[in-house]
């Protein structure tokens, strides 16, 4: 009997030592994300908690970071006699909207206003929680861990080993997370506004071809709807008000005719109106914007676009405050595109192409649609970056289905994304070379289905982008890190 008790005590002690050992291991590693985009979450949270007087919280995903000038909004409100501290509270879709609601709820006080601006995607309109991304946000700010629900804290605990493995991989590789460019903490000012100069649209075709926006088929997770409605009720009890506004959407990323797009917008509005209990502040059509106002995604505005969105949102809010006057602010002109001009490329006669055109029929670029007869016997192929003077920005599903002899494929940086099961019939393929240096090529969770034998080569200077993710979405390359090599 005593022997059994001793064994049980030893087992419990060992069980208690395991988390302690893991915590000590984590504490022994240096901070790796303190200069990265993730690190801005803590200043945003502290600004919420420390704001004096009534505040306006604009909560959501990365559309808030890229689409709000809080200083301008405060100035516009002050001109009408209203004094508020405006707090941007949206950073990273990979964290999840649900966590942003958790963190902001406990900071609300009488007179506060919350404007919910959620991207119309399956992840952001759900209770999705990115535990690994949140650990990175909380690396030097453990108080964030206490601000989320118990369910999320459990998920964080369960994900801690994976998070440690990522930090250890950084230590062994010596390649630090990105700390320059727009996706860095230095890109924000002390008001938590993204001030990195975003001078125009940087996307080759003016929109992200890998993330089309279909507002007619957006679904809202019932559990997320319940959380939002409970949030609204809790905010009301705290003396705060909650309104729904709309995320900016790149018109070029929406499919269909103008009439079909308008029907989709109305459908989305009706869905939101019937699902959420909070009043809708804005007209959704005001936030369907031309591509020239966007930067690097279908929801991220450039600097001029952020000014326009801030003015629109302030104008929407004024009637809720009792002011029906029009704002008099000179909006900026739409900036010219800043995407690099396509490099001249010789047509090798190995690929066929399909044009990508806007609603007016103007050809914006091309996508690879297939292989010519001459390409079928080739074991190594390089996709050109341009065709007929326009960028080659994508590859259509099935384009490589006949490439049974192909052993190596080189993909230029102009190719923004790769579709589902692109390589499933490429049985001889062993190596893909990605030339992307400024941002990684986007993939889906099924792009590499049927291609387990393939190694992926990326430039050494771009490796951290594949390892840590780029931009504000969940990193699709994480499951394939053991197959990524550098050149």
N, C-alpha and C positions, 0 to 999 in steps of 0.2 A: 504493500500500500504506500509506504513512504517512498519507495523507489518510483512509483508512478507519479506521486506528487512532485518529486524532484524533477522528473522528466518534463512534466507539464510546466513547472516554473522555468526551467531552462529554455523550453520551447517559446514561452511567452516573452522571456528576456531577449531571445534571438529575434523574435518577431518585432519587438520594440526597437532593437538595434538597427534593423534594416532601414527604416525610414530615416533614423538619425544619421546613419552612414551616408545615405543618399543626400540628405540636406548638407552634411559636412562636405561631401564631394562637390556639390553645387557651389557652396560658399568658397571653396578653395580655388575655383576657376575665376579668372578675371572677368570683368564686364566686357561684352563684345558688341552689344547693341546700343550703347549709350549715345552714339552719334548717328544712329540710323533713324529711318522714318518711324519705326515702332516707338522710339523713345519720346515722341511728342504726345503720346497718350497721357502720361503723367502730368505735364503742364496743363493740358486741357482739363483734366479732372481737378487739379488744384485751383484753376481759375474758377470753375464752377463752385467749389466749396468756399473760396475766399472772397468771392464777389460781394461787395457791400451795396446794400439797397436792392431794388428790384432788378431782375436780370431777364434777358431773353436767351433761351437755350435753343440753338438750332441743332437738332440731333438727327443722326442718320449714319450713312456710310461716307465713303471718300468723296462723294459729290459735294458734301459740305466743306471739306478741306479745300477742294479745288474750285468751289463756286460761291464763296462768301467772303466779303470784306467787312469784318465786324466794325472797324473804325469808321468806314463810310456809313454803315447802317446807323451807328450811334450819332453821327453828325446829321444825317437826314432826319432822324427822330427829334434831335435837339432843336432843329430849325422849326419844328412844329410844336415845340414846348414839352417834349417828353424826354425824361432822363432814365436811361436803362444802360446796364452793362450787357453787351452782346457777347455771348460765349459760343464759339463754334465747338460742336461736340460730335464730330464725325471724322473718322480717320481711315479705317481699314475694313473693307468688306470681309476679309478673312477672319476677323475677330467675331463678326456677327452683330446684327442690330440689337439682338436680345441683350447682349452684355452692355451695350450703351444705355439701354433703358434701365437696367439694374443700377449702373453706376450713377446715373443722373437723378434717379428718383429721390435718393436720400439727401440731395442738395437743394431741393425745392422749398421755397418759403412763400408766405402770402405776397401776392402781387407779381410773382414770377410768371413768365409765359414760355411755353415749350412749343416749338415749331418742328413737327416731325417731317423729315424729308428722306424717304426711303427709296433706294434704287428698285426698279421693277424687275427683280430677278427672283428665282426660286429660293436661293440661299438667303438673301436679305429679307425676304418676306416670310421667313420661317424662324424657328427657335434655334437655328444652327449656331453652334459655338465653336470657334477655332481655338482650342486649348493651347496648342503650340504657339500660335501667333500671340495669344494673350500672355503667355509666359515671357515672351520676348518684350512685350510692352511693360511688363512688371519686373523686369530684371533688376532695376535699381529703384523700384517703387512698389515694395511689397504691400503697401496699403491698398493697391488696386485689387489684390486678391481677396480682401475683406469686403469689397463693395459689390461682389456678384452673388448670385443665389447659391444655396447649398448644393444644388445639382451641378452647377458650374464648378464649384470648389471641388466636388468629387471628381469631375472630369479632369480638372487640373492636376489633382493628385495622381489619377491614373495615367496621365500623360507626362508625368515628370521625368520618367526614365528616358522617353523619346527626346524630350527637351535637352536633357543632359547629354545624350548621344550627339545631338546637333552641336552643342557647345564644344564638346570634346573634339568633334570633327573639325571645327574651326581652329582649335588649338593645334591639332596635329598638322593641318594643311598650311597654317600660317596665312590663309587668305581671309581677310576680315570682311564683315558685311559692308555693303555699299554705304558710304558716308558722304557722297558728293552727288551733285545733280539735284533734281527736284525731289527725289525720294530720300531725303536726309533731314535730320533734325534741324540742321543749319538753314533749311529752306523756310523755316517759320520764324516770325517775330515774337516779341514777348506778349502779344495779344493772342497768340496761337493762330494767326492768319498766315496762310501760305503766300510768301512774298517772292518766291523764286520766279524770275521773269519767264513767263510762258507767252511767247510773242506771237503765236499763231497756231494753226493746225499742223501737227507733226506727223499725221498718219498719211501714208502714201496715197490712198484713195479718198481721204477725207473722213473715213470712218473705220472702225475696227471690224473687219470682215469676219472675225472669229466669234463675234458676240452680237448677232443681229437682235434687234429689239422687236418683240411681238407682243404689244400691249393687249391685243385681243385675247391672248391665251395665258396671261399671267394668272397664277394661282396664289392664294394667300393661305398659308398653313393655319388651320383652325386654332392650333395651340399658340401661334404667334398672335392671331387676332385676339385671343383671350388675354394674352399678356398685355397687349396694347390697351385693351379696354380696362383691364385692372389697373394699369398704369394711370390712365386718365382719371379713374375714380380716386385713386390714392392721391394724385396731384390735386384734384378738386378738394379733397379733405385737408390738404396742406395749404389751401388757399391759392393754388396756382391754376393756370388755364392751359389747356393743350389744344393745339390746332394742327390739322394736316395740311401740308403743302406738297408740292411735287418736285421730284428730282428733274434736273434738265436732261433732255433726251435729244440725241443727235438725229435729226430728221432723216439724214441719208442712211441711217442704220435700220430704218423701218421699211418693211417690204410693202408692195402693193401700190395701187394708184392713190392719188390724193384723197379721193372719196373713201377708199378703204382705210387709209391711215386715220382719217377723221372719225370713222366709225369705231376704229380700235381705241382711239383716245376716249371717246364717249363710253365705250364698254368698260374701260379701265376705271374711269371716274365713277360709274355706277357701282362697280365692284367695291371700290374703296368706301363709297358712301353707304352701302348696305352692310359692310363688314365692320367698320370702325365706328365707335360711338362719338368720337371727337368731331367737332365741326370742321368742314373743309374750308380752308382759308383762300385757296387760289383757284384760278381758272387753269385747268391742265394745258390748254392750248397755248398759254403764255410761255410754257416751258418746253415746248417742242421747237427747237431752235435749229437754224441752218448750221451746216458743218463748220463754217468759218469761225464760229464762236467756241469750238472745242479744241482740246489740246492733244491728248494721247489715248483717250478712250471715248466711248459713246456717252459717258456721264461726266467726264472731267472737262471743265471749262478752261480756256486760256485766260490770261489776265484781263483782257477786255471783256470776255464773256462773263467773268466773275463780277465785274462792275455792273453789267447789265442785270444779271440775276439778282444782285444785292438791291438794286433800285426797284426791280419788279416785286421782290419779296417785301420790301419796306412799304411800297404802295399798297400791297395786299393787306398788310397788317394795320395800316392807319385806321380804316373804318372800325376795326375791332376795338381801337382805343378811343373812338368817338370823333375822329377827324376825317372829313370827307373832301379835303382839299387835294389837288393834284400836286405831285412833286415837280419841281422845276429843276431838273438836273440834265446837263448835256451829256448824253450817252456817247461813248467812244464809237468810232467807225469800226466795222468788221475788219480785222487784220488779214493780210495776205497769208496764204499757206507757207509754212516753213519746212515742209518735207523736202529732203534732198532730191534734186533732179535725178532721174534715173541715169545710170552710167550707160554709155554706148555699149551695146552688146551685139556681137555677130550672130545672126540667125544660123544655127548649126544644122537646121533641118531635121532635128531629132525629136522635137516636141510639137504638139498642136496646142492652140490657145483659144480661149473663149473670152470675149470682151466683157468688161464690167462697165455699165453705163448708168448715168443718172436718169431722172425722170424725163429730161429733155432729150435723151438719146445721145448725149455727149459721152464719148468713151473716156473713162477715167484711168483704166489700166486693163491688165489681162490676168487670167488664171490659167495654169496649165490644165488642159483637159484630157491629154493622152499622149501617146508616143507614136511616132511615125514608124514605118516598116524598117527603116534604116537603124532605128534605135534598139530594136528588139534583140539584135545580136551583140549589142554593146554590154560589157561587164562593168564599165564605169561611166557615169553620166554627171554632167554639171548643168544645173538649171540656170538659164540666163536671167539676169536681173531686170532686163527690159526687153520689150518687143515692140517694134514699130514706134519707137520713141516714147513709149509709156511703160510704167513700172509693171513688173510681173509680181503680183502681191499675194498670190495664193495658189493652191493646188486643189483641184476638184476631187471629190470622192471617186474612186475607181480609175483615176488617171494612170496609175502604175500597175493595174491588174495584169497586164501582159508582160511585165518586166521579169520574166522567170530566169533570165540569165544575169540579171543585174547583181553585182557584188558590192559596189560602192556608189553612193549618191551624195553629191555636194549641193547644198541648198544655200542660196544667197540671202543676205540680210533683208532684201526687199520682200521676201516671203514672210508674211506676218503670222500665219497659222497653218497647221496641218490637220486635215479632217480625220474622222473615224476610220480605222482599219485601212489606212493608206497603204501599208506594206504587207497585208495579209497574204498576198499571192507572190511576194518577192522571196521565194524560198532560198535563193542563193545569196541574198543580201546579208552582209556581215558588218557593214560600216556606213554610218551617216555622218557627214561633216556639215556642221552648222556654222555659217560664217558670222552669225549675229554677235555683235560686240556691245552695242548700246543698250539693247534689251533682248531678252530671250525670245525665241520663236514660241508661239503659243501652241499648245496641244490640248486634246480632249483626253478623258480618262480611257478612251478606246483607240487612240491614234496608233499605238504600238501593239495592239492585239495581233497575235499571230506572228510577231517579230521578236521573239524572246532571244534569238541568237545575235541580235544587232547591238553593236557598240556605238555610242554616240560621242563624237568629238566636238568640243567647243573651244573657242579661244581661251587661253589661260586667264586673260583679264576679265572674261565674262563668266568665269566659273561660279563666282559668288552669287550672280544673278540667278543661275539655275539652282544652286543649293538653297538660297534663302528666299527666292521668289522676287518678282519685280512688280512694282505697281501695288495695287490694293486688293488683288484677288487671291484666292487660295492658290498655292504653288502647285501646278499640275505635274512638275518634274520630280517631286519628292519620291514617288515610288520607284524612280529609275536612277537614283543617284549612284547606285553601285555599278551602273553601266555607262556613266559619263566620265570621259577622259579629256585631257586638255592637249592642245597643240600650240 
